Amino acid sequence: MRSDEVKKGYDRAPHRSLFRATGLKDDDFGKPFIGVANSFIEIIPGHFFLNKVAEIIKEEIRANGCVPFEFNTIGVDDGIAMGHDGMLFSLPSRELIANSIETVMNAHKLDAMIAIPNCDKIVPGMIMGAIRVNVPTIFVSGGPMAKGHTKDGVPIDLATAFEAVGQFEKGDITEEELTDIECNACPSGGSCSGMFTANSMNTLMEAMGIALPGNGTILALTPEREELYRKAARRICEIAKDNQAREKFKLSNILNENAVRNAFAVDMAMGGSSNTVLHMLAIAKEAGVNFELSDINAISKRVSHIAKISPSLSTVHMEDINKAGGVNAVLKEMTKRGNDILLDNLTISGESLYEKIKDAYIKDTNVIHTIDNPYSKVGGLAILYGNLAQQGAVIKTAGITGARALTGKAVCFDGQPEAIAGILGGKVKAGDVVVIRYEGPKGGPGMQEMLAPTSLIMGMGLGDKVALITDGRFSGATRGASIGHVSPEAAEGGMIGLLKDGDEIHIDVDQYILEVHLSDEEIAKRKAEFVPLKKSLTSKWLGQYRALVTNASSGAVLKTDL
């Protein structure tokens, strides 16, 4: 066992002495040591109960002949950090989480790991760290939140609450209605109930084979979820106690190119958050998988979009997907379009992906459509290119509410605060293209997630009448013609930084085009005069991050060779 390096032999007597101080006994030194990586933190609704989840998992690990060691990572709640400079720390936290997983697991030579994430970039951060460690690892998330309801019984969620701010500002709802939504949008613990970033990533882990069936859809704080925790704990012990299994189920044998491509395919079928592109590119790089941003469109063309979930369809939430057959039903239906839509691969349960889904079926075709009745014959994400995005830009096509092709005049804002003030001040009119720049990985720095601008646009009735482009990123709760991750970003001299109010911008989602109608001569003139804005910083961590981070087309990973 890997842990023998810290517990076997006469020269490890000091090490064993320290282990005994934590409660270990003689017979524990012959058992596998399991790292229980917990992201418990009291300020995040999807995480405040994970301390109790860890107790359940550790109890099951002990009962199955292994020794658990719990440790924690940090976490940022994107909803609470949204709309102020706290969001600058959100994406950078992914790197701290990855580093902490690698640090604890390798410093103590633990044999295997069970990771307990739930929300946003905490999931990819844990995956990235686990890939570096490369021991058998099962991910079991805290689970999705139940959907809320207004006093009139209308299904609502966090996206409803953000959009209600714009509706209240416009005068479409009363203060009483706003309070009703505020008090009922998030009714319990769990990751926010729609196909936002957290639930998108928790779903993709099933497709990658690194989490057990139900991980993305079984509600948090239910007996069914507790059984999933226990099942994951039993499985990791089963692997850890077997020499051959420990080798077979190393994470690199599961999270390979097939797994990455399957994750993107499921993302297309379910219309996941655009943030998954950023995170999956980073995961692919950690796994040594040759996958480029441009590969996404090729996958999208071959995958039918068969499940629409809030925010794309406000009446459907994760619990509805679970009742309709879960992720396995989506996977099984996807294969009916072709045997190579999903690539068969080993999963942590011991079965191949195709074996795992062979008996799955759709229980409600109103929630999960068949491939004969898709929402779209192409996937729910697209990558746009052109002189405004030479290295690409991302749009969640599943969330588009207006035209898929349009030309409009640019209304430019240097940052989210300026954009919010401008939108509320009436600077944005029907037919405009809102440009928010200097919010990329370097420019933010931190590529803060923006839900307030898109929610205000939706709430003010402009969702199907304007488009929004940014070198920053959007919340998974965003809907409308919102294009993010524009690369190169403004801070590195990208074309988005050269735009001026009134420039004519052309968008064609189906042709994958994002361009500005300017002559080559005018572009060259602007480039010659351009000096990127560099925001002043007081944070040492954000300063380090800005110096090391790559742009969104590379997954916003940190450089390791300077």
C-alpha positions as CSV (number, residue, x, y, z in Angstrom):
1,M,0.0,0.0,0.0
2,R,1.1,3.6,-0.6
3,S,0.6,4.4,3.0
4,D,3.2,1.8,4.0
5,E,5.8,4.5,3.3
6,V,4.6,6.3,6.5
7,K,3.6,3.4,8.7
8,K,5.8,0.3,8.1
9,G,9.3,-0.5,9.4
10,Y,11.3,0.3,12.6
11,D,12.3,3.7,11.1
12,R,8.7,4.8,11.0
13,A,8.2,4.4,14.8
14,P,8.0,8.3,15.2
15,H,5.4,8.4,12.4
16,R,3.3,5.7,14.1
17,S,3.7,7.5,17.4
18,L,2.0,10.5,15.8
19,F,-0.7,8.4,14.3
20,R,-1.4,6.8,17.7
21,A,-1.9,10.3,19.1
22,T,-4.8,10.6,16.7
23,G,-6.4,7.4,18.1
24,L,-5.0,4.7,15.9
25,K,-4.4,1.2,17.4
26,D,-2.0,-1.6,16.4
27,D,-4.4,-3.3,14.0
28,D,-5.1,0.0,12.1
29,F,-1.6,0.0,10.6
30,G,-2.4,-2.9,8.4
31,K,-5.5,-1.2,6.9
32,P,-5.7,1.1,3.9
33,F,-5.6,4.8,4.8
34,I,-8.5,6.7,3.1
35,G,-8.4,10.5,2.7
36,V,-11.9,12.0,3.2
37,A,-11.6,15.4,1.4
38,N,-14.4,17.5,2.7
39,S,-15.5,20.9,1.5
40,F,-17.6,21.6,4.5
41,I,-18.1,25.4,5.1
42,E,-21.0,27.0,7.0
43,I,-21.6,29.9,4.6
44,I,-22.5,27.8,1.5
45,P,-26.1,26.2,1.3
46,G,-24.6,23.3,-0.5
47,H,-21.9,22.7,2.1
48,F,-23.1,23.6,5.6
49,F,-24.2,20.1,6.3
50,L,-21.2,18.3,4.8
51,N,-19.6,17.8,8.2
52,K,-22.5,15.4,9.0
53,V,-22.0,13.8,5.6
54,A,-18.3,13.1,6.4
55,E,-19.3,11.4,9.7
56,I,-21.6,9.1,7.7
57,I,-18.8,8.3,5.2
58,K,-16.2,7.8,7.9
59,E,-18.4,5.5,9.9
60,E,-18.9,3.4,6.8
61,I,-15.2,3.4,6.0
62,R,-14.4,2.1,9.5
63,A,-17.1,-0.6,9.2
64,N,-15.5,-1.8,6.0
65,G,-12.0,-2.3,7.3
66,C,-10.3,1.0,6.4
67,V,-9.0,4.0,8.3
68,P,-10.5,7.4,7.3
69,F,-8.7,10.7,7.7
70,E,-10.9,13.7,7.1
71,F,-9.4,17.0,5.9
72,N,-10.9,20.2,4.5
73,T,-10.7,22.5,1.6
74,I,-11.9,26.1,1.4
75,G,-15.1,27.2,-0.6
76,V,-16.6,30.3,-2.0
77,D,-20.4,30.8,-2.4
78,D,-20.7,32.4,-5.8
79,G,-24.2,33.7,-5.1
80,I,-23.1,35.5,-1.9
81,A,-19.9,36.7,-3.6
82,M,-21.8,37.9,-6.6
83,G,-22.1,41.6,-7.5
84,H,-19.1,42.9,-5.5
85,D,-15.3,42.4,-5.4
86,G,-15.6,39.2,-3.4
87,M,-16.3,37.4,-6.7
88,L,-12.8,38.1,-7.8
89,F,-11.7,35.3,-5.4
90,S,-14.1,32.7,-6.7
91,L,-12.3,31.2,-9.7
92,P,-8.8,31.6,-8.1
93,S,-10.2,29.4,-5.2
94,R,-10.3,26.5,-7.7
95,E,-6.5,26.5,-7.8
96,L,-6.2,26.7,-4.0
97,I,-8.5,23.7,-3.6
98,A,-6.5,21.7,-6.2
99,N,-3.3,22.5,-4.4
100,S,-4.7,21.6,-1.0
101,I,-5.9,18.2,-2.2
102,E,-2.5,17.4,-3.8
103,T,-0.7,18.7,-0.7
104,V,-2.5,16.6,2.0
105,M,-2.8,13.4,0.0
106,N,0.8,13.3,-1.1
107,A,2.3,14.6,2.1
108,H,0.7,11.8,4.1
109,K,0.8,9.1,1.4
110,L,-2.8,8.1,1.7
111,D,-4.0,5.1,-0.3
112,A,-7.3,6.3,-1.8
113,M,-9.7,9.2,-1.5
114,I,-13.3,9.9,-1.2
115,A,-14.0,13.6,-2.1
116,I,-17.1,15.5,-0.9
117,P,-17.7,18.5,-3.1
118,N,-20.9,20.2,-4.2
119,C,-20.8,23.7,-5.6
120,D,-19.3,25.5,-8.5
121,K,-15.5,25.5,-8.8
122,I,-15.1,23.4,-5.7
123,V,-15.9,20.4,-7.8
124,P,-13.3,21.0,-10.5
125,G,-10.8,22.1,-8.0
126,M,-11.1,18.8,-6.2
127,I,-10.9,16.8,-9.5
128,M,-7.8,18.7,-10.6
129,G,-6.1,18.0,-7.3
130,A,-7.1,14.3,-7.4
131,I,-5.7,13.8,-10.9
132,R,-2.3,15.0,-9.6
133,V,-2.4,12.5,-6.8
134,N,-3.7,9.6,-9.0
135,V,-5.0,7.2,-6.4
136,P,-8.4,5.5,-6.6
137,T,-10.9,8.3,-5.9
138,I,-14.7,8.4,-5.7
139,F,-16.5,11.7,-5.8
140,V,-19.8,11.9,-3.9
141,S,-21.4,15.4,-3.8
142,G,-23.7,16.9,-1.2
143,G,-26.6,16.8,-3.7
144,P,-28.9,19.3,-5.3
145,M,-31.3,21.6,-3.4
146,A,-35.1,21.1,-3.7
147,K,-36.8,23.6,-5.9
148,G,-38.7,26.4,-4.1
149,H,-42.3,27.6,-4.6
150,T,-44.0,31.0,-4.3
151,K,-47.0,31.3,-2.1
152,D,-49.0,30.7,-5.2
153,G,-47.2,27.4,-5.9
154,V,-45.0,28.5,-8.8
155,P,-41.7,26.7,-9.0
156,I,-38.7,29.1,-8.3
157,D,-35.0,29.0,-7.7
158,L,-32.0,31.2,-7.2
159,A,-32.2,32.5,-10.8
160,T,-35.8,33.7,-10.1
161,A,-34.5,35.7,-7.1
162,F,-31.8,37.4,-9.2
163,E,-34.2,38.2,-12.0
164,A,-36.8,39.5,-9.5
165,V,-34.4,42.4,-8.7
166,G,-34.7,43.6,-12.3
167,Q,-38.5,43.0,-12.3
168,F,-38.8,45.0,-9.1
169,E,-36.6,47.8,-10.5
170,K,-38.8,48.0,-13.5
171,G,-42.0,48.0,-11.4
172,D,-43.3,44.7,-12.6
173,I,-43.5,43.1,-9.2
174,T,-44.2,44.5,-5.7
175,E,-42.0,44.5,-2.7
176,E,-44.2,41.8,-1.2
177,E,-43.7,39.6,-4.3
178,L,-40.0,40.2,-4.1
179,T,-39.9,39.2,-0.5
180,D,-42.0,36.1,-1.3
181,I,-39.4,35.0,-3.9
182,E,-36.5,35.9,-1.5
183,C,-37.8,33.7,1.3
184,N,-38.7,30.7,-0.8
185,A,-36.3,30.5,-3.8
186,C,-33.8,28.4,-1.7
187,P,-35.8,26.2,0.6
188,S,-33.2,23.8,1.9
189,G,-29.6,22.8,1.9
190,G,-28.0,21.6,-1.4
191,S,-26.5,23.0,-4.6
192,C,-28.9,25.4,-6.2
193,S,-31.7,23.4,-7.8
194,G,-31.3,24.2,-11.6
195,M,-28.7,23.2,-14.1
196,F,-26.3,25.8,-12.9
197,T,-22.6,25.3,-12.6
198,A,-22.6,23.1,-9.5
199,N,-25.2,20.6,-10.7
200,S,-23.7,20.7,-14.2
201,M,-20.4,19.6,-12.8
202,N,-22.0,17.0,-10.4
203,T,-23.8,15.6,-13.4
204,L,-20.7,15.5,-15.6
205,M,-18.9,13.4,-12.9
206,E,-21.4,10.6,-13.6
207,A,-20.6,10.8,-17.3
208,M,-16.8,10.8,-16.5
209,G,-17.3,7.6,-14.4
210,I,-15.8,9.2,-11.3
211,A,-19.0,9.3,-9.3
212,L,-21.8,6.8,-8.8
213,P,-25.2,7.0,-10.5
214,G,-27.4,9.6,-8.9
215,N,-24.6,11.9,-7.9
216,G,-26.0,14.8,-9.9
217,T,-29.7,14.3,-9.3
218,I,-30.6,12.7,-5.9
219,L,-31.7,15.5,-3.6
220,A,-29.5,16.5,-0.7
221,L,-30.6,15.7,2.9
222,T,-32.7,12.7,1.9
223,P,-32.4,9.0,2.9
224,E,-31.6,8.2,-0.8
225,R,-28.6,10.6,-0.7
226,E,-27.4,9.1,2.6
227,E,-27.4,5.6,1.0
228,L,-25.3,7.0,-1.9
229,Y,-22.8,8.3,0.6
230,R,-22.6,4.9,2.2
231,K,-22.4,3.1,-1.1
232,A,-19.5,5.3,-2.2
233,A,-17.7,4.6,1.1
234,R,-18.1,0.9,0.8
235,R,-16.8,1.0,-2.8
236,I,-13.7,2.9,-2.0
237,C,-12.8,0.4,0.7
238,E,-13.5,-2.5,-1.6
239,I,-10.9,-1.0,-4.0
240,A,-8.4,0.1,-1.4
241,K,-8.2,-3.4,0.2
242,D,-7.4,-5.1,-3.1
243,N,-3.9,-4.7,-4.6
244,Q,-5.0,-5.2,-8.2
245,A,-8.0,-3.0,-7.8
246,R,-5.9,-0.1,-6.4
247,E,-3.9,-0.2,-9.6
248,K,-6.8,-0.7,-11.9
249,F,-8.9,2.1,-10.5
250,K,-6.3,4.8,-10.3
251,L,-8.0,8.0,-11.4
252,S,-5.9,8.3,-14.6
253,N,-7.3,5.0,-15.8
254,I,-10.9,6.4,-15.6
255,L,-10.5,10.1,-16.2
256,N,-8.9,9.8,-19.7
257,E,-9.7,11.2,-23.1
258,N,-12.9,9.1,-23.4
259,A,-14.2,10.5,-20.1
260,V,-13.5,14.1,-21.1
261,R,-15.3,13.7,-24.4
262,N,-18.2,11.9,-22.7
263,A,-18.5,14.8,-20.2
264,F,-18.7,17.4,-23.0
265,A,-21.3,15.3,-24.8
266,V,-23.5,15.0,-21.8
267,D,-23.1,18.7,-21.2
268,M,-24.4,19.3,-24.7
269,A,-27.4,17.0,-24.2
270,M,-28.4,18.6,-20.9
271,G,-27.6,22.3,-21.7
272,G,-25.2,22.7,-18.8
273,S,-23.5,25.9,-17.6
274,S,-21.0,27.6,-19.8
275,N,-18.6,27.4,-16.8
276,T,-18.2,23.7,-17.5
277,V,-16.2,24.6,-20.6
278,L,-13.7,26.5,-18.5
279,H,-13.5,23.8,-15.9
280,M,-13.4,20.8,-18.2
281,L,-10.6,22.4,-20.2
282,A,-8.6,22.7,-17.0
283,I,-9.4,19.1,-16.0
284,A,-8.4,17.9,-19.4
285,K,-5.0,19.7,-19.1
286,E,-4.4,18.1,-15.6
287,A,-5.3,14.7,-17.0
288,G,-2.9,15.2,-20.0
289,V,-5.7,14.9,-22.4
290,N,-5.3,16.5,-25.8
291,F,-8.6,18.5,-26.0
292,E,-9.0,21.9,-27.5
293,L,-11.8,24.5,-27.3
294,S,-12.4,24.0,-31.0
295,D,-13.3,20.3,-30.4
296,I,-16.5,21.3,-28.7
297,N,-18.4,22.3,-31.8
298,A,-17.7,19.0,-33.5
299,I,-19.2,17.2,-30.5
300,S,-22.1,19.6,-30.4
301,K,-23.1,18.9,-34.0
302,R,-23.5,15.2,-33.2
303,V,-25.4,15.5,-29.9
304,S,-29.1,16.2,-29.5
305,H,-30.2,18.6,-26.8
306,I,-32.8,16.4,-25.0
307,A,-33.1,17.9,-21.5
308,K,-33.9,21.5,-20.6
309,I,-33.6,22.5,-17.0
310,S,-33.8,25.8,-15.1
311,P,-32.7,28.4,-16.0
312,S,-33.3,27.4,-19.6
313,L,-36.8,26.0,-18.6
314,S,-38.0,27.4,-15.3
315,T,-40.5,24.5,-14.6
316,V,-37.8,21.8,-14.6
317,H,-35.3,21.2,-11.8
318,M,-32.8,18.5,-10.8
319,E,-35.3,16.6,-8.8
320,D,-37.5,16.3,-11.9
321,I,-34.5,14.9,-13.9
322,N,-34.0,12.4,-11.1
323,K,-37.6,11.2,-11.2
324,A,-37.5,11.0,-15.0
325,G,-34.6,8.5,-14.9
326,G,-31.6,10.5,-14.0
327,V,-28.3,11.0,-15.8
328,N,-28.2,7.4,-16.8
329,A,-31.4,7.8,-18.8
330,V,-30.0,10.7,-20.6
331,L,-26.8,8.7,-21.4
332,K,-28.8,5.8,-22.6
333,E,-31.0,7.9,-24.9
334,M,-27.9,9.6,-26.3
335,T,-26.5,6.3,-27.6
336,K,-29.6,5.9,-29.8
337,R,-28.2,8.5,-32.1
338,G,-25.0,6.5,-32.7
339,N,-22.8,4.0,-31.0
340,D,-19.9,6.5,-30.9
341,I,-21.8,9.4,-29.4
342,L,-20.5,8.1,-26.0
343,L,-17.2,6.3,-25.7
344,D,-17.3,3.2,-23.6
345,N,-14.9,3.5,-20.6
346,L,-14.1,2.2,-17.2
347,T,-16.1,3.7,-14.3
348,I,-15.3,3.7,-10.6
349,S,-18.2,1.4,-9.9
350,G,-16.3,-1.4,-11.7
351,E,-18.6,-1.5,-14.7
352,S,-18.0,0.0,-18.1
353,L,-20.1,3.0,-19.0
354,Y,-22.2,1.0,-21.4
355,E,-22.7,-1.7,-18.8
356,K,-23.8,0.9,-16.2
357,I,-26.5,2.4,-18.4
358,K,-27.8,-0.8,-20.2
359,D,-31.0,-1.0,-18.2
360,A,-31.7,2.8,-18.0
361,Y,-34.7,4.4,-19.6
362,I,-36.7,7.6,-19.7
363,K,-39.6,7.6,-17.2
364,D,-41.0,10.9,-18.3
365,T,-40.5,12.1,-21.9
366,N,-41.9,15.5,-21.0
367,V,-38.8,16.1,-18.8
368,I,-36.1,14.1,-20.7
369,H,-37.0,14.2,-24.4
370,T,-36.2,11.3,-26.8
371,I,-33.7,11.8,-29.6
372,D,-36.7,11.8,-32.0
373,N,-38.1,14.8,-30.2
374,P,-35.1,16.9,-29.1
375,Y,-35.2,20.6,-28.1
376,S,-32.4,20.9,-30.8
377,K,-30.5,18.5,-33.0
378,V,-27.3,20.1,-31.8
379,G,-25.9,20.5,-28.3
380,G,-26.7,23.2,-25.8
381,L,-23.2,24.9,-26.0
382,A,-21.3,26.5,-28.8
383,I,-17.9,28.1,-29.4
384,L,-17.9,31.2,-31.5
385,Y,-14.9,32.6,-33.5
386,G,-14.1,35.7,-35.5
387,N,-12.0,38.8,-35.3
388,L,-13.6,39.6,-31.9
389,A,-12.8,36.1,-30.5
390,Q,-9.8,34.7,-32.4
391,Q,-9.2,32.1,-29.7
392,G,-12.9,31.5,-29.1
393,A,-15.9,32.5,-27.0
394,V,-18.6,30.4,-25.3
395,I,-22.4,30.7,-25.5
396,K,-25.0,28.5,-23.7
397,T,-27.3,28.0,-26.7
398,A,-29.7,26.2,-24.5
399,G,-30.4,29.5,-22.7
400,I,-30.9,31.7,-25.7
401,T,-34.3,33.5,-25.6
402,G,-34.1,35.7,-28.7
403,A,-32.6,35.4,-32.1
404,R,-29.7,33.1,-32.8
405,A,-28.3,35.6,-35.4
406,L,-28.2,39.4,-34.9
407,T,-26.3,42.5,-35.6
408,G,-26.3,45.4,-33.1
409,K,-24.4,48.4,-31.9
410,A,-21.9,48.0,-29.1
411,V,-22.5,49.6,-25.7
412,C,-19.2,49.2,-23.9
413,F,-18.5,49.0,-20.1
414,D,-15.1,48.6,-18.5
415,G,-16.1,46.1,-15.8
416,Q,-19.3,44.8,-14.1
417,P,-20.0,47.7,-11.7
418,E,-20.0,50.1,-14.6
419,A,-22.3,47.7,-16.6
420,I,-24.8,47.4,-13.8
421,A,-25.0,51.1,-13.4
422,G,-25.4,51.6,-17.1
423,I,-28.1,49.0,-17.4
424,L,-30.1,50.4,-14.5
425,G,-29.5,53.9,-15.9
426,G,-31.2,53.0,-19.2
427,K,-28.1,53.1,-21.4
428,V,-29.0,49.7,-22.9
429,K,-31.8,49.6,-25.5
430,A,-33.4,46.9,-27.6
431,G,-31.0,45.9,-30.4
432,D,-27.8,46.7,-28.5
433,V,-24.9,44.4,-27.9
434,V,-23.7,45.0,-24.3
435,V,-19.9,44.6,-24.0
436,I,-18.4,44.0,-20.5
437,R,-14.6,43.8,-20.6
438,Y,-11.7,43.7,-18.2
439,E,-13.4,40.8,-16.4
440,G,-11.2,38.0,-17.8
441,P,-8.8,35.9,-15.7
442,K,-6.1,38.6,-15.9
443,G,-8.3,41.6,-16.3
444,G,-10.6,41.0,-13.4
445,P,-8.4,39.5,-12.1
446,G,-10.2,36.3,-11.3
447,M,-12.8,36.2,-14.1
448,Q,-15.7,36.9,-11.7
449,E,-19.0,35.3,-12.5
450,M,-21.7,37.7,-13.5
451,L,-25.3,37.0,-12.9
452,A,-26.5,40.5,-12.0
453,P,-26.1,42.1,-15.5
454,T,-27.9,39.2,-17.3
455,S,-30.6,39.0,-14.6
456,L,-31.2,42.7,-14.8
457,I,-31.5,42.5,-18.6
458,M,-34.0,39.6,-18.3
459,G,-35.9,41.3,-15.5
460,M,-36.2,44.5,-17.4
461,G,-37.7,42.7,-20.4
462,L,-34.7,43.0,-22.7
463,G,-33.6,39.3,-22.6
464,D,-34.7,38.5,-26.1
465,K,-33.9,42.0,-27.5
466,V,-30.2,42.4,-26.6
467,A,-27.0,40.3,-26.6
468,L,-24.2,40.5,-24.1
469,I,-20.5,39.7,-24.7
470,T,-17.7,39.6,-22.1
471,D,-14.2,38.3,-21.5
472,G,-15.5,37.4,-18.1
473,R,-17.8,34.5,-17.3
474,F,-21.5,34.0,-16.4
475,S,-23.3,32.2,-13.6
476,G,-24.8,28.9,-14.6
477,A,-28.1,30.6,-13.8
478,T,-27.7,33.0,-16.8
479,R,-30.0,32.8,-19.7
480,G,-30.4,34.9,-22.9
481,A,-27.9,35.6,-25.7
482,S,-24.9,35.8,-23.3
483,I,-21.5,35.2,-24.8
484,G,-18.5,34.8,-22.4
485,H,-14.9,33.7,-22.2
486,V,-14.0,36.0,-25.1
487,S,-10.3,35.3,-25.8
488,P,-7.9,37.0,-26.1
489,E,-9.2,39.1,-23.2
490,A,-9.0,42.9,-23.1
491,A,-6.2,42.8,-20.5
492,E,-3.9,41.0,-22.9
493,G,-4.7,43.2,-25.9
494,G,-7.7,41.3,-27.3
495,M,-10.1,42.9,-29.8
496,I,-12.8,43.2,-27.1
497,G,-10.6,45.9,-25.5
498,L,-10.5,47.9,-28.7
499,L,-14.2,48.2,-29.2
500,K,-16.0,51.6,-29.0
501,D,-19.6,52.5,-28.4
502,G,-21.5,52.2,-31.7
503,D,-19.3,49.6,-33.3
504,E,-21.4,47.1,-35.3
505,I,-21.1,43.6,-33.8
506,H,-22.4,40.5,-35.7
507,I,-23.3,37.3,-33.9
508,D,-24.4,34.1,-35.7
509,V,-24.6,31.2,-33.3
510,D,-25.4,28.5,-35.9
511,Q,-22.4,29.6,-38.0
512,Y,-20.2,30.0,-34.9
513,I,-19.4,33.7,-35.7
514,L,-18.6,36.6,-33.4
515,E,-17.1,39.6,-35.2
516,V,-17.0,43.3,-35.3
517,H,-17.5,45.1,-38.6
518,L,-14.3,47.1,-38.8
519,S,-11.7,47.4,-41.5
520,D,-8.3,45.9,-41.1
521,E,-6.9,49.4,-41.3
522,E,-9.1,50.6,-38.4
523,I,-8.3,47.6,-36.3
524,A,-4.5,48.2,-36.9
525,K,-4.9,51.8,-35.9
526,R,-6.7,51.0,-32.7
527,K,-4.1,48.4,-31.8
528,A,-1.3,50.8,-32.3
529,E,-2.9,53.3,-29.8
530,F,-4.2,50.7,-27.3
531,V,-2.9,50.5,-23.7
532,P,-4.8,47.9,-21.7
533,L,-6.4,49.0,-18.4
534,K,-4.6,47.4,-15.4
535,K,-6.6,47.5,-12.2
536,S,-4.9,48.4,-9.0
537,L,-4.9,45.6,-6.4
538,T,-4.5,45.4,-2.7
539,S,-4.7,41.6,-2.6
540,K,-1.4,39.7,-2.7
541,W,-3.1,36.5,-3.8
542,L,-4.9,38.1,-6.7
543,G,-1.6,39.7,-7.7
544,Q,0.0,36.3,-7.8
545,Y,-3.0,34.9,-9.7
546,R,-2.9,37.7,-12.3
547,A,0.8,37.1,-12.9
548,L,0.4,33.3,-13.5
549,V,-3.1,32.8,-15.0
550,T,-3.7,31.9,-18.7
551,N,-6.8,33.0,-20.5
552,A,-10.2,31.3,-20.7
553,S,-9.4,29.4,-23.9
554,S,-6.8,27.5,-21.9
555,G,-9.2,26.9,-19.0
556,A,-7.7,29.7,-16.9
557,V,-5.1,27.4,-15.5
558,L,-2.0,28.7,-13.8
559,K,1.4,28.6,-15.5
560,T,3.9,26.2,-13.8
561,D,6.9,27.0,-16.0
562,L,7.9,30.6,-16.2
